[in-house]
Amino acid sequence: MMSKYPDELTCDMAETYGVFDIKRVPASLVATLAVGLRDDSRVKRAKSETMVDDQIFLLATIADNLRVLTWRMTEDGQEGINPPKLFTDYYRGVNQEPEYQIFDSPEDFKAKWKELTEN
């Protein structure tokens, strides 16, 4: 987990156990402590590729099913058009365009700004 989700694991270890420098702790102890983290910890959410814990995801699934059932009773649902957007898709990051862009330097930002404003 450390190599794939270092920031999440570091935050969870600091919050839960007060361990701020994971590299000073024996790897076997870090592994034991990581397994003991709550199911809604950052690292476990990142590993499962969801933004929320299981309870919220279950509620979203129930809400999605209700929305789809209701939609199917409408004219659009009968024709199979304009399906509702699903909470579960949002929480899993499915079919989402990023709302922001991160730049590594002011020059990168200026180049992108120039590209967008010149067209």
C-alpha positions in Angstrom: 0.0 0.0 0.0 2.9 2.3 0.8 4.2 2.4 -2.8 0.8 2.8 -4.4 -1.0 5.1 -1.9 1.8 6.8 0.1 -0.1 10.0 0.9 -3.2 8.3 2.0 -1.4 5.8 4.2 0.7 8.6 5.8 -2.4 10.6 6.6 -4.2 7.6 8.0 -1.2 6.5 10.1 -0.8 10.0 11.5 -4.5 10.5 12.3 -5.1 7.0 13.7 -1.9 6.1 15.5 0.1 9.3 15.7 2.8 7.8 13.4 4.2 10.8 11.4 7.3 9.2 10.0 6.4 5.8 8.6 10.0 5.1 7.5 11.2 5.0 11.1 8.7 2.2 12.0 9.5 -1.4 11.1 7.7 -2.5 8.0 6.0 -5.4 9.7 4.5 -3.0 12.3 3.3 -0.6 9.5 1.7 -3.5 7.8 -0.1 -4.6 10.9 -1.3 -1.1 11.7 -2.4 -0.6 8.1 -4.6 -3.7 8.2 -6.2 -2.4 11.4 -7.3 0.9 9.8 -11.0 1.5 9.6 -12.9 0.5 6.5 -13.5 4.2 5.7 -9.8 5.2 6.0 -8.3 7.1 3.1 -6.0 4.3 2.0 -8.8 1.7 1.9 -11.1 4.0 0.0 -8.3 4.7 -2.5 -7.6 1.0 -2.8 -11.3 0.3 -3.5 -11.4 3.2 -5.9 -14.4 4.9 -4.3 -14.6 8.3 -2.7 -16.9 7.2 0.2 -17.2 4.4 2.7 -19.3 1.3 2.2 -22.3 2.7 4.1 -22.6 5.8 2.0 -22.0 3.8 -1.2 -24.9 1.4 -0.2 -27.2 4.4 0.4 -26.2 5.8 -3.0 -26.9 2.4 -4.6 -30.4 2.4 -3.0 -31.1 5.9 -4.2 -29.8 5.1 -7.7 -32.1 2.1 -7.9 -35.1 4.2 -6.9 -34.2 6.9 -9.4 -33.9 4.3 -12.2 -37.2 2.6 -11.3 -39.0 6.0 -11.3 -37.3 7.0 -14.6 -38.5 3.8 -16.2 -42.1 4.8 -15.5 -41.7 8.1 -17.4 -42.0 8.6 -21.1 -38.2 9.0 -21.4 -37.7 5.8 -19.5 -40.1 4.0 -21.8 -38.1 5.2 -24.8 -34.8 4.6 -23.1 -33.6 8.2 -23.3 -32.2 10.7 -20.8 -31.4 8.2 -18.1 -30.7 9.7 -14.6 -27.2 10.4 -13.5 -26.1 7.9 -10.9 -24.6 8.7 -7.5 -22.6 5.5 -7.7 -21.0 6.6 -11.0 -20.0 9.9 -9.4 -18.5 8.2 -6.3 -16.5 5.8 -8.5 -15.4 8.6 -10.9 -17.1 7.0 -13.9 -17.7 9.3 -16.9 -16.5 12.4 -15.2 -14.5 15.2 -16.8 -12.1 16.8 -14.4 -13.4 20.2 -13.1 -9.9 21.6 -12.8 -6.5 21.3 -14.1 -3.2 21.3 -12.2 -0.2 23.1 -13.6 3.4 22.4 -12.6 4.6 25.9 -13.2 3.4 29.4 -13.9 4.8 29.0 -17.5 2.6 25.9 -18.1 -0.4 27.9 -16.9 0.4 30.9 -19.1 0.9 28.6 -22.1 -2.5 26.9 -21.5 -4.2 30.3 -21.0 -2.7 31.6 -24.2 -3.9 28.4 -26.1 -7.5 28.8 -24.7 -7.8 32.6 -25.3 -6.3 32.7 -28.8 -8.8 30.2 -30.3 
